[in-house]
Amino acid sequence: MTNVVDPNSDEARGKSPVPEHVQDAIRTLISWSGDDPEREGLIDTPKRVARAWLEYCQGYQEDPAVHLSRVFNEVGGYDEVVLLKDIPFQSHCEHHMAPITGKAAIAYLPKDKVVGISKLARVLNGYARRLQIQERLTAEVAQCIWDNLQPHGVAVVIEAQHGCMTGRGVRTPGVGMITSRLHGCFLEDHRSRKEVLSLMGY
């Protein structure tokens, strides 16, 4: 006997199933917020929210350092700052699970090896796609580059807006938070620090 697959099922649409206890948790939140999880517009919301959060938090499934494993030693004598600016990212704060949206500037002064510039953005996103606070995100990105590329210096500056401040509580949209983390020559040498922050626009 051939099994007939419901064309509207998750299986037929190529989507992974969402455990019932996860859906129940989201239904509980909807109900507690004042709406009816059984009304038409919300029937499939628990599945959608669950899958969205798997995507938001996919950084837990990877080690961001893996993006720095392939390096290039033929740098042609280049020994100046490598800088990637205005890297957009999205994260979620661990206190209210509200969105954090912003941009980052990542710089390093290579010693004897460089990495493809897209890898810097991948490191940022690997850490951003977790529940975060901006201070830790900044520190984690800088430490990962420092440990794996072993450059003369690393500088990371992140500027972001926090949904927990703009959409609730004090409700002050337009306020940006800036955090920075410096290692090596960018921390120890005033001229190097001034140069890299100026290149970043700070």
C-alpha atoms as a printed R data frame, in Angstrom:
    type eleno elety resid chain resno      x      y      z
1   ATOM     1    CA   MET     A     1  0.000  0.000  0.000
2   ATOM     2    CA   THR     A     2  1.373  3.377 -1.030
3   ATOM     3    CA   ASN     A     3  1.529  6.085  1.619
4   ATOM     4    CA   VAL     A     4 -0.201  9.241  0.455
5   ATOM     5    CA   VAL     A     5  1.616 12.404  1.489
6   ATOM     6    CA   ASP     A     6 -0.515 15.407  2.353
7   ATOM     7    CA   PRO     A     7  0.562 18.123 -0.131
8   ATOM     8    CA   ASN     A     8  0.188 20.717  2.633
9   ATOM     9    CA   SER     A     9  2.362 18.830  5.121
10  ATOM    10    CA   ASP     A    10  5.830 19.943  6.194
11  ATOM    11    CA   GLU     A    11  7.253 16.829  4.555
12  ATOM    12    CA   ALA     A    12  5.701 17.659  1.175
13  ATOM    13    CA   ARG     A    13  6.969 21.228  1.345
14  ATOM    14    CA   GLY     A    14 10.495 20.157  2.244
15  ATOM    15    CA   LYS     A    15 10.388 21.672  5.731
16  ATOM    16    CA   SER     A    16 11.683 19.969  8.825
17  ATOM    17    CA   PRO     A    17  9.032 19.146 11.426
18  ATOM    18    CA   VAL     A    18  8.754 21.283 14.559
19  ATOM    19    CA   PRO     A    19  8.385 19.330 17.821
20  ATOM    20    CA   GLU     A    20  4.992 19.734 19.449
21  ATOM    21    CA   HIS     A    21  6.430 20.948 22.749
22  ATOM    22    CA   VAL     A    22  8.140 23.816 20.915
23  ATOM    23    CA   GLN     A    23  4.879 24.770 19.203
24  ATOM    24    CA   ASP     A    24  3.088 24.564 22.555
25  ATOM    25    CA   ALA     A    25  5.569 26.978 24.107
26  ATOM    26    CA   ILE     A    26  4.885 29.534 21.368
27  ATOM    27    CA   ARG     A    27  1.126 29.033 21.640
28  ATOM    28    CA   THR     A    28  1.426 29.694 25.375
29  ATOM    29    CA   LEU     A    29  3.262 32.947 24.704
30  ATOM    30    CA   ILE     A    30  0.648 34.044 22.153
31  ATOM    31    CA   SER     A    31 -2.148 33.279 24.595
32  ATOM    32    CA   TRP     A    32 -0.371 35.001 27.491
33  ATOM    33    CA   SER     A    33  0.112 38.065 25.283
34  ATOM    34    CA   GLY     A    34 -3.662 38.300 24.831
35  ATOM    35    CA   ASP     A    35 -4.417 36.652 21.501
36  ATOM    36    CA   ASP     A    36 -5.970 33.359 20.475
37  ATOM    37    CA   PRO     A    37 -3.407 30.901 19.060
38  ATOM    38    CA   GLU     A    38 -6.230 28.956 17.424
39  ATOM    39    CA   ARG     A    39 -7.512 31.759 15.231
40  ATOM    40    CA   GLU     A    40 -6.881 31.438 11.497
41  ATOM    41    CA   GLY     A    41 -4.029 33.912 11.186
42  ATOM    42    CA   LEU     A    42 -2.091 32.309 14.053
43  ATOM    43    CA   ILE     A    43 -2.627 28.593 13.383
44  ATOM    44    CA   ASP     A    44  0.750 28.134 11.662
45  ATOM    45    CA   THR     A    45  2.582 30.851 13.590
46  ATOM    46    CA   PRO     A    46  4.183 28.473 16.127
47  ATOM    47    CA   LYS     A    47  5.901 26.552 13.326
48  ATOM    48    CA   ARG     A    48  6.987 29.739 11.574
49  ATOM    49    CA   VAL     A    49  8.400 31.245 14.764
50  ATOM    50    CA   ALA     A    50 10.241 28.054 15.666
51  ATOM    51    CA   ARG     A    51 11.894 27.815 12.246
52  ATOM    52    CA   ALA     A    52 12.732 31.517 12.308
53  ATOM    53    CA   TRP     A    53 14.515 31.101 15.643
54  ATOM    54    CA   LEU     A    54 16.510 28.176 14.315
55  ATOM    55    CA   GLU     A    55 17.689 30.534 11.573
56  ATOM    56    CA   TYR     A    56 18.306 33.455 13.931
57  ATOM    57    CA   CYS     A    57 20.428 31.217 16.165
58  ATOM    58    CA   GLN     A    58 22.230 29.105 13.583
59  ATOM    59    CA   GLY     A    59 25.527 30.447 14.946
60  ATOM    60    CA   TYR     A    60 25.286 27.848 17.705
61  ATOM    61    CA   GLN     A    61 25.752 25.174 15.042
62  ATOM    62    CA   GLU     A    62 29.166 26.421 13.896
63  ATOM    63    CA   ASP     A    63 32.591 27.404 15.143
64  ATOM    64    CA   PRO     A    64 33.308 30.855 13.648
65  ATOM    65    CA   ALA     A    65 37.048 30.141 13.799
66  ATOM    66    CA   VAL     A    66 36.677 27.644 10.953
67  ATOM    67    CA   HIS     A    67 36.316 30.592  8.564
68  ATOM    68    CA   LEU     A    68 39.873 31.660  9.399
69  ATOM    69    CA   SER     A    69 41.447 28.252  8.797
70  ATOM    70    CA   ARG     A    70 42.445 28.977  5.199
71  ATOM    71    CA   VAL     A    71 45.058 31.711  5.054
72  ATOM    72    CA   PHE     A    72 47.370 33.125  2.406
73  ATOM    73    CA   ASN     A    73 51.059 33.583  3.152
74  ATOM    74    CA   GLU     A    74 51.958 35.270 -0.130
75  ATOM    75    CA   VAL     A    75 51.172 38.846  0.844
76  ATOM    76    CA   GLY     A    76 53.717 40.526 -1.433
77  ATOM    77    CA   GLY     A    77 55.320 42.374  1.430
78  ATOM    78    CA   TYR     A    78 52.029 44.020  2.426
79  ATOM    79    CA   ASP     A    79 52.232 45.128  6.046
80  ATOM    80    CA   GLU     A    80 49.508 47.762  6.397
81  ATOM    81    CA   VAL     A    81 46.024 47.668  7.874
82  ATOM    82    CA   VAL     A    82 43.377 45.373  6.376
83  ATOM    83    CA   LEU     A    83 39.951 46.866  7.075
84  ATOM    84    CA   LEU     A    84 36.399 45.798  6.301
85  ATOM    85    CA   LYS     A    85 33.846 48.528  7.055
86  ATOM    86    CA   ASP     A    86 30.077 48.789  7.355
87  ATOM    87    CA   ILE     A    87 29.437 45.054  7.662
88  ATOM    88    CA   PRO     A    88 25.703 44.724  8.361
89  ATOM    89    CA   PHE     A    89 24.553 42.192 10.925
90  ATOM    90    CA   GLN     A    90 21.535 41.177 12.966
91  ATOM    91    CA   SER     A    91 21.501 39.514 16.343
92  ATOM    92    CA   HIS     A    92 19.120 39.135 19.303
93  ATOM    93    CA   CYS     A    93 19.742 40.277 22.843
94  ATOM    94    CA   GLU     A    94 19.841 37.590 25.483
95  ATOM    95    CA   HIS     A    95 17.849 39.678 27.958
96  ATOM    96    CA   HIS     A    96 14.642 40.273 25.948
97  ATOM    97    CA   MET     A    97 15.360 38.282 22.758
98  ATOM    98    CA   ALA     A    98 14.746 41.540 20.883
99  ATOM    99    CA   PRO     A    99 16.582 42.376 17.643
100 ATOM   100    CA   ILE     A   100 19.992 43.988 17.604
101 ATOM   101    CA   THR     A   101 20.726 45.505 14.192
102 ATOM   102    CA   GLY     A   102 23.835 47.346 13.195
103 ATOM   103    CA   LYS     A   103 27.137 47.409 11.415
104 ATOM   104    CA   ALA     A   104 30.687 46.478 12.268
105 ATOM   105    CA   ALA     A   105 34.169 47.552 11.266
106 ATOM   106    CA   ILE     A   106 36.859 44.876 11.549
107 ATOM   107    CA   ALA     A   107 40.557 45.568 11.041
108 ATOM   108    CA   TYR     A   108 43.799 43.722 11.542
109 ATOM   109    CA   LEU     A   109 47.465 44.390 10.867
110 ATOM   110    CA   PRO     A   110 48.822 41.156  9.340
111 ATOM   111    CA   LYS     A   111 52.100 39.682 10.482
112 ATOM   112    CA   ASP     A   112 52.777 37.011  7.869
113 ATOM   113    CA   LYS     A   113 49.375 35.870  6.619
114 ATOM   114    CA   VAL     A   114 46.032 37.226  5.471
115 ATOM   115    CA   VAL     A   115 42.562 35.769  5.049
116 ATOM   116    CA   GLY     A   116 39.855 36.312  2.438
117 ATOM   117    CA   ILE     A   117 37.937 39.437  3.456
118 ATOM   118    CA   SER     A   118 34.550 37.728  3.288
119 ATOM   119    CA   LYS     A   119 35.737 35.495  6.128
120 ATOM   120    CA   LEU     A   120 35.772 38.461  8.506
121 ATOM   121    CA   ALA     A   121 32.068 38.996  7.858
122 ATOM   122    CA   ARG     A   122 31.449 35.268  8.346
123 ATOM   123    CA   VAL     A   123 33.155 35.368 11.749
124 ATOM   124    CA   LEU     A   124 30.950 38.303 12.746
125 ATOM   125    CA   ASN     A   125 27.786 36.524 11.633
126 ATOM   126    CA   GLY     A   126 28.826 33.292 13.319
127 ATOM   127    CA   TYR     A   127 28.813 35.037 16.686
128 ATOM   128    CA   ALA     A   128 25.922 37.403 15.906
129 ATOM   129    CA   ARG     A   129 23.553 34.520 15.150
130 ATOM   130    CA   ARG     A   130 23.351 33.646 18.824
131 ATOM   131    CA   LEU     A   131 21.692 35.264 21.795
132 ATOM   132    CA   GLN     A   132 24.081 38.089 22.552
133 ATOM   133    CA   ILE     A   133 24.990 41.291 24.282
134 ATOM   134    CA   GLN     A   134 26.860 43.763 22.104
135 ATOM   135    CA   GLU     A   135 29.869 43.947 24.407
136 ATOM   136    CA   ARG     A   136 30.462 40.195 24.258
137 ATOM   137    CA   LEU     A   137 29.860 40.059 20.502
138 ATOM   138    CA   THR     A   138 32.556 42.699 19.973
139 ATOM   139    CA   ALA     A   139 35.014 40.885 22.231
140 ATOM   140    CA   GLU     A   140 34.364 37.454 20.690
141 ATOM   141    CA   VAL     A   141 34.946 38.629 17.121
142 ATOM   142    CA   ALA     A   142 38.193 40.393 18.066
143 ATOM   143    CA   GLN     A   143 39.488 37.449 20.109
144 ATOM   144    CA   CYS     A   144 38.738 34.953 17.343
145 ATOM   145    CA   ILE     A   145 40.744 36.956 14.797
146 ATOM   146    CA   TRP     A   146 43.552 37.583 17.290
147 ATOM   147    CA   ASP     A   147 43.872 33.906 18.195
148 ATOM   148    CA   ASN     A   148 43.626 32.472 14.693
149 ATOM   149    CA   LEU     A   149 45.468 34.968 12.494
150 ATOM   150    CA   GLN     A   150 48.030 36.012 15.130
151 ATOM   151    CA   PRO     A   151 48.427 39.477 13.594
152 ATOM   152    CA   HIS     A   152 50.246 42.516 14.996
153 ATOM   153    CA   GLY     A   153 46.903 44.003 15.975
154 ATOM   154    CA   VAL     A   154 43.114 43.621 15.797
155 ATOM   155    CA   ALA     A   155 40.418 46.270 16.093
156 ATOM   156    CA   VAL     A   156 36.664 45.698 16.105
157 ATOM   157    CA   VAL     A   157 34.065 48.452 16.432
158 ATOM   158    CA   ILE     A   158 30.346 47.687 16.425
159 ATOM   159    CA   GLU     A   159 27.561 50.251 16.211
160 ATOM   160    CA   ALA     A   160 24.005 48.980 16.705
161 ATOM   161    CA   GLN     A   161 20.462 49.728 17.750
162 ATOM   162    CA   HIS     A   162 18.672 47.550 20.260
163 ATOM   163    CA   GLY     A   163 15.015 46.604 19.975
164 ATOM   164    CA   CYS     A   164 14.793 46.200 23.745
165 ATOM   165    CA   MET     A   165 15.394 49.953 23.973
166 ATOM   166    CA   THR     A   166 13.647 51.221 20.847
167 ATOM   167    CA   GLY     A   167 10.495 49.076 20.965
168 ATOM   168    CA   ARG     A   168  9.879 48.685 24.689
169 ATOM   169    CA   GLY     A   169 10.866 50.226 28.009
170 ATOM   170    CA   VAL     A   170 12.240 53.713 27.432
171 ATOM   171    CA   ARG     A   171 11.237 53.533 23.723
172 ATOM   172    CA   THR     A   172 13.883 55.797 22.247
173 ATOM   173    CA   PRO     A   173 14.395 54.990 18.536
174 ATOM   174    CA   GLY     A   174 17.460 56.289 16.760
175 ATOM   175    CA   VAL     A   175 19.851 55.748 19.665
176 ATOM   176    CA   GLY     A   176 22.982 53.846 18.685
177 ATOM   177    CA   MET     A   177 25.397 51.995 20.929
178 ATOM   178    CA   ILE     A   178 29.107 51.781 20.055
179 ATOM   179    CA   THR     A   179 31.487 49.175 21.450
180 ATOM   180    CA   SER     A   180 35.121 48.475 20.613
181 ATOM   181    CA   ARG     A   181 37.795 45.912 21.355
182 ATOM   182    CA   LEU     A   182 41.469 46.342 20.495
183 ATOM   183    CA   HIS     A   183 44.379 43.901 20.668
184 ATOM   184    CA   GLY     A   184 48.098 44.148 20.051
185 ATOM   185    CA   CYS     A   185 49.549 47.274 18.482
186 ATOM   186    CA   PHE     A   186 46.126 48.925 18.200
187 ATOM   187    CA   LEU     A   187 45.844 48.729 21.978
188 ATOM   188    CA   GLU     A   188 49.429 49.408 22.935
189 ATOM   189    CA   ASP     A   189 50.539 52.027 20.388
190 ATOM   190    CA   HIS     A   190 48.723 55.376 20.390
191 ATOM   191    CA   ARG     A   191 49.570 56.193 16.764
192 ATOM   192    CA   SER     A   192 48.391 52.807 15.485
193 ATOM   193    CA   ARG     A   193 45.189 53.095 17.481
194 ATOM   194    CA   LYS     A   194 44.526 56.598 16.161
195 ATOM   195    CA   GLU     A   195 45.174 55.479 12.581
196 ATOM   196    CA   VAL     A   196 42.881 52.465 12.612
197 ATOM   197    CA   LEU     A   197 40.023 54.275 14.355
198 ATOM   198    CA   SER     A   198 40.360 57.139 11.863
199 ATOM   199    CA   LEU     A   199 40.176 54.687  8.941
200 ATOM   200    CA   MET     A   200 37.053 53.224 10.528
201 ATOM   201    CA   GLY     A   201 35.528 56.689 10.791
202 ATOM   202    CA   TYR     A   202 35.684 57.028 14.583
